[in-house]
Amino acid sequence: MMRILIGVLLVFGTLTAAHAATAEREYEAVMHVRSSQAMPILDDKSHIVGIAEFRGLAIFPEGEVAVHRYDGWFDLTNGTGTFHGYALWTFEDGSELRAPYSGTARSTGPDGIEVEARFEELTGTGRFEGATGSGGFSGRRLDAIDKGGSTYLKGKLSITLP
């Protein structure tokens, strides 16, 4: 009887220890283009490919702020197309979250673009060590790249910690 009780306690303890916690974290970000390079495809000025670095701040509802970066590449025809890259959130305590992203862009006029993307394979360091997860963002670039490329985003991260 004692062996059965010990066995049940060991199994229960193992199941409890293996349980991971998942947190949903929403944020809003204001980003600006740090640098961008583009070139036309086959001399067609309406079709461009390029790389861009965005920098800004991500603000979480709990009042936490992270330095936010997007480094990636794009393929756009008349301002509409796809983009891909890597996102980084660096928090005040030095902890980081990183995730690759893929998304779509749609022209809203001469200077504006609406964007939507998904994060996959989220990883972390510091207090996020061992994290996994996914998420996404959507938003709008409000002015042209040569005017700063000001962009407003709303995002959501689903973070699972061991």
Residue pairs with C-beta under 8 A, 6 or more apart in sequence:
20 160
20 161
20 162
21 160
21 161
22 133
22 158
22 159
22 160
22 161
23 158
23 159
23 160
23 161
24 156
24 157
24 158
24 159
25 60
25 156
25 157
25 159
26 60
26 61
26 154
26 155
26 156
26 157
27 58
27 59
27 60
27 61
27 66
27 154
27 155
27 156
27 157
28 58
28 59
28 152
28 153
28 154
28 155
29 56
29 57
29 58
29 59
29 68
29 137
29 139
29 151
29 152
29 153
29 154
29 155
30 56
30 57
30 150
30 151
30 152
30 153
31 54
31 55
31 56
31 68
31 70
31 149
31 150
31 151
31 152
31 153
32 54
32 55
32 56
32 148
32 149
32 150
32 151
33 52
33 53
33 54
33 145
33 148
33 149
33 151
34 53
34 54
34 55
35 52
35 53
36 50
36 51
36 52
36 53
36 145
36 149
37 50
37 51
37 52
38 48
38 49
38 50
38 74
39 48
39 49
39 50
40 46
40 47
40 48
41 47
41 48
41 49
46 77
46 78
47 76
47 77
47 78
48 74
48 75
48 76
48 77
49 73
49 74
49 75
49 76
50 73
50 74
51 71
51 72
51 73
51 74
52 70
52 71
52 72
52 73
52 74
52 145
52 149
53 69
53 70
53 71
54 69
54 70
54 71
54 149
54 151
55 67
55 68
55 69
56 68
56 151
57 65
57 66
57 67
57 68
58 65
58 66
58 67
58 68
58 89
58 155
59 65
60 66
64 91
64 92
65 92
66 89
66 90
66 91
66 92
66 97
67 89
67 90
68 87
68 88
68 89
68 90
69 87
69 88
69 90
70 85
70 86
70 87
70 88
70 101
71 85
71 86
71 88
72 83
72 84
72 85
72 86
72 101
73 83
73 84
73 85
74 81
74 82
74 83
74 84
74 105
75 81
75 82
75 83
76 83
76 105
78 107
79 105
79 106
79 107
79 113
80 104
80 105
80 106
80 107
81 104
81 105
82 102
82 103
82 104
82 105
83 102
83 103
83 104
83 105
83 115
83 117
84 100
84 101
84 102
84 103
85 100
85 101
86 98
86 99
86 100
86 101
87 97
87 98
87 99
87 100
87 101
87 119
88 96
88 97
88 98
89 96
89 97
89 98
90 96
91 126
91 127
93 126
93 127
94 125
94 126
95 124
95 125
95 126
95 127
95 128
96 124
96 125
96 126
96 128
97 122
97 123
97 124
97 128
97 131
97 157
97 159
98 122
98 123
98 124
99 119
99 120
99 121
99 122
99 123
99 133
99 134
99 135
100 119
100 120
100 121
101 117
101 118
101 119
101 120
101 137
102 117
102 118
102 120
103 115
103 116
103 117
103 118
103 137
104 115
104 116
104 117
105 113
105 114
105 115
106 113
106 114
106 115
107 113
108 114
108 140
110 144
111 141
111 142
111 143
111 144
111 147
112 140
112 141
112 142
112 143
113 140
113 141
114 138
114 139
114 140
115 137
115 138
115 139
115 140
115 141
115 151
115 153
116 136
116 137
116 138
117 136
117 137
117 138
118 134
118 135
118 136
119 133
119 134
119 135
119 136
119 137
119 157
120 134
121 132
121 134
122 131
122 132
122 133
122 134
122 135
122 157
122 158
122 159
123 131
123 132
124 130
124 131
124 159
128 159
128 161
130 161
130 162
131 159
131 160
131 161
131 162
132 159
132 160
133 157
133 158
133 159
133 160
134 157
134 158
135 155
135 156
135 157
135 158
136 155
136 156
137 153
137 154
137 155
137 156
138 153
138 154
138 155
139 151
139 152
139 153
139 154
140 151
140 152
141 149
141 150
141 151
142 150
142 151
142 152
143 149
143 150
